[in-house]
């Protein structure tokens, strides 16, 4: 039986930025000739040598794991940094004026902006996705399986203009945008009222009062807005994008937040490829611009919104996935797993099943509802886990929402009475056991949740166990194991406890 340990590698290819005349890699040396000064050459040579040494070390570690009968699972990031060698060497393969992210979800009410450039899939398709094929083959040097991060991005990605800071001004790409005449078929006078009423920030005195407070209205108007007539305002040129607002020096958070919200107070966003096509803004029904309309008009916009977001693009996105995923999966023999959390279209599980890509199941993060109520019947082609690098670990999650925890305690765990304030070891053990007792091919539990099954090895502050917070761009990968590996290896009581615990679940060798 192979046990899976998770390893993550940030970059799997030794690629070189634009401007390099020649580069060669040999088994014992790496050098580069540049048409620039030696200081830059030294910096790049150092980076190449570090990557080469990392390659040797990782290969040695993987070979050691294989000698113990352990398979190793790697991670394929959804994107690459716009400053990366990949983007510099292949700028035509990326939309460098766009940013990848996610629409609003439980992680963030304003969406997520990962700041990666989006892929130019049409250009990638011209050579049969060769960049992806090479990327996957490089990963296969180290890994037996991989997690395809945000697999929904291969159906469609949440694409945000480079001028935006938050995610609310993005739209799915590719997606079937709406022409003006189709919007008008819903009874919406799109052109008659002026397209700007729907696509530009809606700013009136009462909107300013709600975002900034009545006492600040005169200041906001005089400093940041121009009057356009009929009680309407527009943002001055020096703050007419969120990026410009972000760059304001010595500006209090409440003011930055209010200016961001003004930018987001729109009904439609223009398509990034065709400015004469439109998408309803995500969470449009919660905007102050929407509140201004009468009830009958609101119903028309709500019907359009629901038609657009719940069904319109599903078949189109399925076609996009079948263009890309077979080429990526077929590049190697690695076991493919997909991270399919979030706003998941109904046909995503079918596509993954047909392509034999394992799904990711987290009990507290179902596609609909509050919990996966039938976790034990998880499909075989799945990876189950208690937490992910993007979620809070179990102990931290237990303390986040008291009402939610109480419902889980009574309705899912079927334990009576009032839920404990803190997730003591027996709570963690029960949740982990539920995850191990599933039909899923793989159960991979984060180290933090394993250690929290004990009373003496857990960190005192649960917040210190969090790996990544996707709501905040620069809060990432901060977790550090507070115990050394030799200490864990030599703790026979701990290993005996884990051995007995697993032996009493469906993960036992006897199952």
QUIZIVEN-V790864 format. One record per residue. PHI is phi as a letter, one per 30 degrees, with the letter a starting at -180 (none if undefined). PSI is psi in whole degrees, 0 to 359 (none if undefined). Layout:
phi,psi
PHI,PSI
PHI,PSI
This chain:
phi,psi
none,131
c,132
c,142
c,125
c,144
c,128
b,147
b,132
b,132
d,314
b,133
c,6
b,140
d,85
c,160
b,137
d,163
d,147
j,353
d,130
d,316
a,144
b,140
b,145
b,127
c,172
d,328
c,2
a,153
b,128
b,167
b,138
c,130
b,155
c,47
a,186
d,163
d,333
d,316
d,319
d,318
d,319
d,316
d,319
d,321
d,316
d,318
d,319
d,319
d,316
d,322
d,317
d,321
d,320
e,313
d,318
d,317
d,319
d,320
d,318
d,319
d,317
d,322
d,316
e,316
d,326
d,339
c,4
i,23
c,127
d,152
c,132
c,128
c,184
b,130
c,106
d,148
d,335
b,177
b,152
d,145
d,343
c,3
d,162
d,325
d,314
d,324
d,320
d,336
b,57
d,335
d,346
d,359
b,149
c,91
d,349
c,10
b,165
b,140
d,150
a,208
b,148
d,172
e,141
a,184
e,340
d,326
a,127
d,341
c,15
i,175
c,140
b,107
d,346
i,12
d,145
d,148
d,162
d,143
c,85
d,327
d,319
d,320
d,327
d,338
d,327
c,25
i,32
i,44
d,322
e,318
d,320
d,315
d,322
d,315
d,320
d,325
d,318
d,325
d,348
d,335
c,329
c,152
c,337
b,164
b,154
c,121
d,103
d,134
h,63
e,339
d,336
d,344
d,350
c,309
a,152
c,150
d,112
c,128
b,135
d,150
d,341
d,352
c,151
c,318
c,174
d,351
d,341
c,13
d,180
a,160
d,141
b,131
d,157
a,156
d,95
d,170
c,128
d,167
e,322
d,328
d,321
d,319
d,336
d,342
d,6
i,22
c,117
d,70
d,310
d,325
d,321
d,350
j,121
e,328
d,332
d,331
c,336
c,346
c,155
e,128
d,112
b,115
b,174
e,317
d,331
d,316
e,316
d,320
d,323
d,326
c,344
j,141
e,324
d,341
c,2
e,310
d,321
d,315
d,315
d,314
d,327
c,329
b,352
b,153
c,137
d,133
c,2
j,159
h,32
i,11
c,154
b,162
b,158
d,141
d,160
d,326
d,354
b,28
d,7
b,159
d,328
d,323
d,321
d,317
e,328
d,356
d,129
d,146
h,45
c,129
d,154
e,322
d,327
d,316
e,313
e,315
d,319
d,321
e,315
d,326
d,314
e,325
d,357
d,65
b,162
c,321
b,152
c,146
d,146
d,141
d,337
c,331
b,106
d,353
c,13
b,156
b,154
b,137
d,137
d,135
e,139
i,27
e,324
d,350
c,2
d,157
d,332
d,318
d,322
d,334
d,336
d,159
d,167
d,317
d,319
d,323
e,319
d,323
d,315
d,323
d,321
d,317
d,316
e,312
d,320
d,322
d,311
d,344
b,70
k,326
e,317
c,358
e,312
d,321
d,316
d,325
d,318
d,319
d,319
d,319
d,343
d,322
c,310
d,320
e,321
d,320
d,314
d,322
d,354
d,335
b,176
c,9
d,148
d,127
c,129
b,142
c,139
c,104
c,44
d,160
j,206
d,92
c,114
e,151
e,332
c,358
d,312
e,323
d,318
d,315
d,321
d,314
d,327
c,3
h,47
c,124
d,140
d,165
c,126
b,123
b,124
e,322
d,6
b,64
d,166
d,331
b,157
i,190
c,327
b,159
d,101
d,337
c,50
e,325
d,335
c,22
e,135
e,148
e,319
d,66
b,156
c,124
c,147
a,165
c,329
a,164
b,176
d,338
c,347
c,168
d,144
d,169
e,314
d,319
d,318
d,320
e,330
c,358
d,315
b,103
d,318
d,319
d,315
d,320
d,319
d,317
d,317
d,317
d,317
c,331
c,310
d,337
i,38
c,137
d,165
i,196
d,135
d,140
e,150
d,324
b,154
d,91
d,168
e,321
d,331
d,310
d,318
e,318
d,318
d,317
d,319
d,320
d,322
d,321
d,331
d,54
b,172
d,353
d,146
e,315
b,138
b,114
b,113
c,131
e,149
e,323
e,317
d,327
d,312
d,330
d,354
d,348
c,164
c,341
c,351
c,353
d,150
d,145
d,317
c,112
e,331
d,336
d,353
d,352
d,136
d,307
b,145
b,98
d,346
d,335
c,115
e,322
c,20
c,95
b,143
h,46
c,348
d,136
b,131
d,127
d,0
b,147
d,155
d,326
d,323
d,318
d,319
d,321
d,358
d,87
d,326
d,321
d,312
d,324
d,320
d,313
d,320
e,313
d,322
d,311
d,326
d,338
c,21
b,177
d,356
d,359
d,150
d,336
d,348
d,none
